[in-house]
């Protein structure tokens, strides 16, 4: 191969080696919490809430891209920057609520694993939660980030394939689905599910995590060309990964609408969703559905634990390092409470939906902090937000806050 041909192909190969941080984030919005929120949306309101996934994914794209820029430019994660540059009282409030969001995220993931183990082996939820939590803690404490990233990428590659294939076999009203993807509607009584879908897609913990794991590539921040190159690769990685997540989430809502809404069946248990895969997988649908749920639950539990470790370590102005006491404490403070909460769950599906709603409630605090930091020349230098970016981020913050106010009034 000539030197010229090697030069032509090198950028593509470099990007393939770079893919990872965006897919880690994608795990966060194809997890058990998303499955429950999407199933509730599709079974209760048909295709009408598809727009929430589209809008949420666009919002997530802006926020994740912005959070990743913060990590690339400063060499520190969102949590570290909050601790270093924000008012101490305000910063502590944001980080405490972020830790609570990480626990809420972990509740959904551990519960999803426990439900999958119950479907597969008829284990009580409590035993499944303890086994799942123990596995996640062991993986996080005994493996380097790079090894865990490979495990997560392998698991993500297996998730959603059956849903997407089945999409073309189900009796879908494609016109109604296409319109609902982009035309907002607020059916009576849907606000909690809307907030659940929003929180399940735009997870505040993933903003903290993305700004941390983006640094795993360990580039030289003193080299201007390296920074520019990483910023370009990050954008492509983020867009590619979020597009995968958008397709899978939309597929679940569309299948739920086609399988349940027309028959007047409201999904109240995740196990009901195996019906959606029966036409494609037959008698194997239940097993394959449970395995997919287990894989996504484990992968997303790992990212939730990492997010908790990053948030707590950042509060002490330290990067995520599982060998460090603060990172370990953050992982344990995220996963152990989640396991304990799951052990006392009486209505698993409602807990999954409610846990995602709580993420939407915390989101405005994280967005406000992120805008403050990335708009600052002191923090970002010449890479601070453009005026257009600031306007977009403020509009996103106003939109999310408005939904929270509607939720507050509605409840």
matplotlib code that plots the C-alpha trace (Angstrom):
import matplotlib.pyplot as plt

x = [0.0, 1.4, 2.0, -0.8, -3.4, -2.4, -3.0, -6.4, -7.6, -6.0, -8.8, -11.5, -9.4, -8.7, -12.4, -13.2, -10.6, -12.2, -15.8, -16.8, -17.7, -20.8, -21.9, -21.4, -23.9, -26.2, -26.5, -28.1, -31.1, -31.8, -31.9, -34.7, -36.0, -36.4, -38.1, -40.7, -41.2, -41.5, -43.9, -46.1, -46.1, -46.9, -49.5, -51.4, -51.2, -50.3, -47.9, -48.8, -45.7, -43.1, -42.3, -40.9, -38.2, -37.3, -37.1, -35.4, -32.7, -32.1, -31.8, -29.5, -27.3, -26.8, -26.2, -23.8, -21.8, -21.5, -20.5, -17.9, -16.4, -16.1, -14.2, -12.0, -11.0, -10.6, -9.3, -11.8, -15.3, -18.5, -18.4, -14.8, -15.6, -18.7, -16.6, -13.8, -15.7, -19.2, -20.4, -19.7, -23.3, -24.9, -22.3, -22.9, -26.6, -26.2, -23.8, -26.0, -29.0, -26.8, -25.8, -29.5, -30.2, -27.4, -29.0, -32.4, -30.8, -29.2, -32.6, -34.0, -31.0, -30.7, -34.5, -34.3, -31.7, -33.7, -36.8, -34.8, -33.5, -37.0, -38.2, -35.4, -34.9, -37.9, -35.7, -37.3, -36.6, -34.6, -32.2, -31.9, -31.1, -28.4, -26.8, -27.0, -25.7, -22.8, -21.8, -21.8, -19.8, -17.3, -16.9, -16.4, -13.9, -11.9, -11.7, -10.1, -12.3, -11.0, -12.0, -15.4, -15.9, -15.3, -17.8, -20.4, -19.9, -20.3, -23.6, -25.0, -24.4, -26.8, -29.5, -32.4, -31.8, -35.0, -37.0, -35.9, -36.4, -39.9, -40.7, -41.1, -43.3, -45.8, -49.1, -47.8, -49.7, -46.7, -48.5, -49.6, -46.2, -44.4, -46.5, -46.2, -42.4, -42.3, -45.7, -46.0, -49.2, -50.1, -52.8, -54.7, -52.9, -49.7, -47.3, -45.8, -45.0, -43.7, -41.3, -40.3, -39.4, -37.5, -35.7, -34.9, -33.4, -31.8, -30.2, -28.3, -25.9, -24.8, -23.8, -21.5, -20.2, -19.6, -17.5, -15.4, -15.0, -14.3, -10.9, -10.1, -8.5, -5.7, -4.6, -2.2, -4.2, -1.3, -1.5, -4.1, -4.3, -5.1, -7.9, -9.4, -9.2, -10.8, -13.6, -14.4, -14.3, -16.4, -19.2, -19.4, -19.2, -22.0, -24.3, -23.8, -24.5, -27.5, -29.0, -28.8, -30.5, -33.2, -34.1, -34.3, -36.5, -38.8, -39.0, -40.1, -42.9, -44.1, -44.2, -46.0, -48.6, -49.1, -49.2, -51.1, -52.8, -55.2, -56.3, -56.8, -54.1, -52.1, -48.7, -48.1, -45.3, -42.2, -42.8, -45.8, -43.6, -42.4, -45.7, -44.2, -41.4, -43.6, -44.4, -40.7, -39.2, -42.2, -41.8, -38.3, -39.6, -39.8, -36.3, -34.7, -36.6, -35.4, -31.8, -31.9, -33.3, -30.5, -27.8, -29.0, -29.5, -26.0, -24.5, -26.5, -25.8, -22.1, -22.5, -24.7, -22.0, -19.3, -21.4, -21.8, -18.1, -17.3, -19.7, -18.4, -14.7, -15.3, -16.8, -13.3, -11.8, -10.5, -10.9, -12.7, -10.2, -11.5, -8.3, -9.1, -11.2, -13.6, -14.4, -14.9, -17.2, -19.2, -19.7, -20.8, -23.0, -24.8, -25.3, -25.8, -28.8, -30.3, -30.1, -31.7, -34.6, -35.3, -35.5, -38.5, -40.2, -43.9, -44.8, -41.7, -43.1, -44.3, -41.0, -39.2, -41.4, -41.2, -37.4, -37.0, -39.4, -37.1, -34.2, -36.3, -36.9, -33.1, -32.2, -32.7, -30.1, -27.5, -28.3, -28.0, -24.6, -23.4, -24.4, -22.7, -19.4, -19.3, -20.3, -17.4, -14.3, -12.5, -13.3, -13.3, -11.1, -11.6, -13.7, -16.5, -20.0, -21.0, -24.0, -26.1, -25.1, -25.9, -29.3, -30.0, -28.9, -31.1, -34.1, -33.5, -33.3, -36.5, -38.3, -37.3, -38.1, -41.5, -42.3, -41.3, -43.7, -46.5, -45.7, -45.9, -49.2, -50.6, -49.6]
y = [0.0, 3.4, 6.2, 8.2, 5.4, 4.9, 8.6, 8.4, 5.6, 6.7, 9.1, 6.4, 3.9, 6.5, 7.2, 3.5, 3.3, 6.4, 5.0, 4.2, 7.2, 7.9, 4.3, 4.3, 7.2, 5.3, 2.5, 5.0, 5.5, 2.0, 0.6, -1.0, 2.4, 3.4, 0.1, 0.7, 4.4, 3.5, 0.6, 2.8, 5.5, 3.2, 1.0, 4.0, 6.6, 4.7, 6.7, 10.1, 10.4, 9.5, 13.1, 13.0, 10.6, 12.7, 16.0, 14.3, 12.9, 16.3, 17.8, 15.0, 15.6, 19.2, 18.6, 15.6, 17.4, 20.4, 18.2, 16.4, 19.7, 20.7, 17.5, 17.8, 21.4, 21.5, 18.0, 17.7, 16.3, 18.3, 17.4, 18.6, 21.8, 22.4, 21.9, 24.2, 27.1, 27.3, 28.8, 26.3, 26.1, 25.9, 23.4, 21.1, 21.2, 20.3, 17.4, 16.0, 16.0, 14.5, 11.7, 11.1, 10.9, 8.4, 6.2, 6.6, 5.5, 2.5, 1.5, 1.1, -0.8, -3.2, -3.7, -4.5, -7.1, -8.6, -8.8, -10.5, -13.1, -13.6, -14.3, -16.7, -18.5, -17.6, -16.0, -13.6, -9.9, -9.5, -12.3, -11.1, -7.6, -8.7, -10.9, -8.2, -5.5, -7.8, -8.5, -4.8, -3.8, -6.6, -5.6, -2.0, -2.6, -5.2, -3.9, -1.0, 1.4, 0.2, -3.4, -2.3, -0.2, -3.2, -5.3, -2.6, -2.1, -5.9, -5.9, -2.8, -4.5, -7.3, -5.0, -3.8, -6.0, -8.1, -4.9, -3.3, -6.4, -6.9, -3.3, -4.4, -7.4, -5.7, -4.1, -0.5, 2.6, 4.2, 7.4, 8.0, 7.0, 9.4, 12.3, 11.7, 11.6, 15.4, 16.8, 17.3, 16.4, 16.4, 13.7, 14.2, 12.4, 11.8, 14.3, 11.7, 9.4, 12.3, 13.2, 9.6, 9.3, 12.6, 11.5, 8.1, 9.7, 12.9, 11.4, 14.0, 11.2, 10.7, 14.3, 13.9, 10.5, 11.7, 14.6, 12.0, 9.1, 11.4, 11.8, 8.1, 8.7, 10.6, 13.1, 16.0, 19.1, 21.3, 20.4, 22.6, 20.2, 17.3, 19.2, 20.1, 16.5, 15.1, 17.7, 16.6, 12.8, 13.4, 15.0, 12.2, 9.6, 11.3, 11.7, 8.1, 6.6, 8.8, 7.9, 4.2, 4.9, 7.0, 4.2, 1.6, 3.8, 4.7, 1.0, 0.0, 2.7, 1.8, -1.9, -1.2, 0.9, -1.8, -4.7, -3.2, 0.2, -1.1, -3.9, -1.5, -3.3, -1.2, -2.6, -2.8, -5.5, -5.6, -9.3, -8.4, -6.9, -10.3, -10.5, -7.9, -10.3, -13.4, -13.1, -13.0, -15.3, -17.6, -19.6, -18.2, -14.6, -14.7, -16.1, -13.7, -10.7, -11.6, -12.0, -8.7, -7.0, -8.6, -7.5, -3.9, -3.9, -5.0, -2.6, 0.3, -0.6, -0.3, 3.2, 4.3, 3.1, 4.8, 8.0, 7.9, 7.4, 10.3, 12.6, 11.9, 12.0, 15.2, 16.8, 16.3, 17.7, 14.3, 12.4, 9.0, 6.3, 3.1, 2.7, 5.9, 5.9, 8.6, 6.9, 3.6, 5.3, 6.9, 3.5, 1.8, 4.8, 4.4, 0.7, -0.4, 1.9, 0.9, -2.8, -2.0, 0.0, -2.8, -5.3, -3.4, -2.8, -3.8, -2.5, -2.9, -1.3, 1.8, 2.1, 2.0, 4.7, 6.9, 6.6, 8.0, 10.8, 11.8, 12.2, 14.7, 16.7, 16.9, 17.7, 21.6, 21.9, 20.0, 22.0, 25.3, 24.3, 23.2, 26.4, 28.5, 26.6, 26.2, 29.8, 31.0, 32.3, 31.7, 28.0, 27.3, 30.0, 30.5, 27.3, 28.8, 28.5, 30.6, 32.9, 30.4, 27.5, 29.5, 30.4, 26.8, 25.6, 28.2, 27.2, 23.6, 24.6, 26.6, 23.7, 21.1, 23.5, 24.1, 20.4, 20.2, 23.0, 21.3, 18.1, 20.0, 21.6, 18.3, 16.3]
z = [0.0, -0.9, 1.6, -0.1, 0.3, 3.9, 4.5, 2.8, 5.0, 8.3, 9.3, 8.9, 10.9, 13.6, 14.0, 14.3, 17.1, 18.7, 18.8, 22.4, 24.5, 22.4, 22.6, 26.4, 26.5, 24.1, 26.6, 29.0, 26.8, 25.6, 29.2, 31.2, 32.2, 28.6, 27.8, 30.5, 29.6, 25.9, 26.5, 28.7, 26.0, 23.2, 25.0, 26.4, 23.7, 20.6, 18.3, 19.8, 22.1, 19.5, 19.2, 22.7, 21.7, 18.6, 20.6, 23.5, 21.2, 19.6, 23.1, 24.2, 21.1, 22.0, 25.6, 25.2, 22.5, 24.8, 27.8, 25.8, 24.7, 28.3, 29.0, 26.0, 26.4, 30.2, 30.7, 33.6, 33.8, 34.5, 38.2, 38.6, 36.8, 39.0, 42.2, 40.9, 39.2, 40.7, 44.0, 46.7, 48.0, 44.5, 43.3, 46.3, 45.7, 42.0, 42.8, 45.6, 43.3, 40.6, 42.9, 43.7, 39.9, 39.6, 42.3, 40.6, 37.3, 39.0, 40.5, 37.0, 35.8, 38.7, 38.7, 35.0, 35.7, 38.5, 36.4, 33.6, 36.1, 37.4, 33.8, 33.1, 36.3, 38.5, 41.0, 43.6, 42.8, 46.0, 45.0, 41.5, 42.7, 45.0, 42.3, 39.7, 42.1, 43.2, 39.6, 38.6, 41.6, 40.9, 37.3, 38.2, 41.0, 39.2, 35.6, 33.9, 32.0, 28.7, 29.4, 30.6, 27.5, 25.3, 27.3, 27.0, 23.3, 22.8, 24.9, 23.1, 19.7, 20.7, 21.9, 19.8, 16.7, 17.3, 17.9, 14.6, 12.6, 14.1, 13.2, 9.6, 10.4, 12.7, 11.6, 11.9, 10.8, 9.2, 8.3, 11.9, 13.2, 10.7, 11.7, 15.4, 15.1, 14.6, 15.6, 19.4, 21.3, 25.0, 25.6, 28.8, 31.7, 29.7, 31.4, 33.8, 30.9, 28.8, 31.7, 32.0, 28.3, 28.5, 31.7, 30.2, 27.1, 28.4, 31.6, 33.7, 34.8, 31.2, 30.9, 33.8, 32.5, 28.9, 30.1, 32.0, 29.7, 26.7, 28.4, 28.3, 24.9, 26.8, 24.2, 24.6, 25.5, 24.7, 21.0, 19.3, 16.3, 18.6, 20.4, 17.0, 15.8, 19.0, 18.8, 15.3, 16.1, 19.2, 17.2, 14.7, 17.5, 19.4, 16.4, 15.3, 18.7, 19.4, 16.0, 17.0, 20.3, 18.6, 16.2, 19.0, 21.2, 18.4, 17.4, 20.9, 21.1, 17.6, 18.4, 21.7, 19.8, 17.2, 19.6, 22.6, 21.9, 19.3, 21.5, 24.5, 26.5, 28.9, 29.7, 33.5, 33.5, 31.4, 30.7, 28.7, 26.0, 24.9, 23.0, 20.6, 19.5, 19.3, 15.5, 14.7, 17.4, 18.3, 21.4, 21.9, 22.3, 26.1, 26.5, 24.0, 25.4, 28.9, 27.8, 26.0, 29.1, 31.2, 28.8, 28.7, 32.5, 33.1, 30.6, 31.9, 35.5, 34.7, 33.3, 36.2, 38.7, 36.7, 36.6, 40.4, 40.9, 38.5, 40.3, 43.8, 42.7, 40.8, 44.0, 45.4, 42.2, 41.2, 38.0, 37.9, 38.9, 40.4, 42.3, 44.2, 47.4, 46.3, 43.0, 44.8, 47.3, 44.5, 42.8, 46.1, 47.0, 43.7, 43.4, 47.0, 47.7, 44.4, 45.3, 48.7, 47.1, 44.6, 47.5, 48.8, 45.4, 45.2, 41.7, 39.5, 36.3, 38.1, 39.9, 36.5, 35.1, 38.2, 38.4, 34.9, 35.7, 38.6, 36.1, 34.2, 37.4, 38.1, 34.5, 34.7, 37.4, 35.4, 32.2, 34.0, 35.5, 32.1, 30.4, 33.1, 32.6, 28.8, 28.2, 30.4, 28.7, 32.0, 31.9, 28.1, 26.7, 23.0, 22.9, 24.9, 23.5, 20.5, 20.9, 18.8, 21.1, 24.2, 22.8, 22.0, 25.4, 27.1, 25.0, 26.0, 29.7, 29.4, 27.6, 30.3, 33.1, 31.6, 31.4, 35.1, 36.0, 34.0, 35.9, 39.2, 38.4, 37.0, 40.0]

ax = plt.figure().add_subplot(projection="3d")
ax.plot(x, y, z, "-o")
ax.set_aspect("equal")
plt.show()
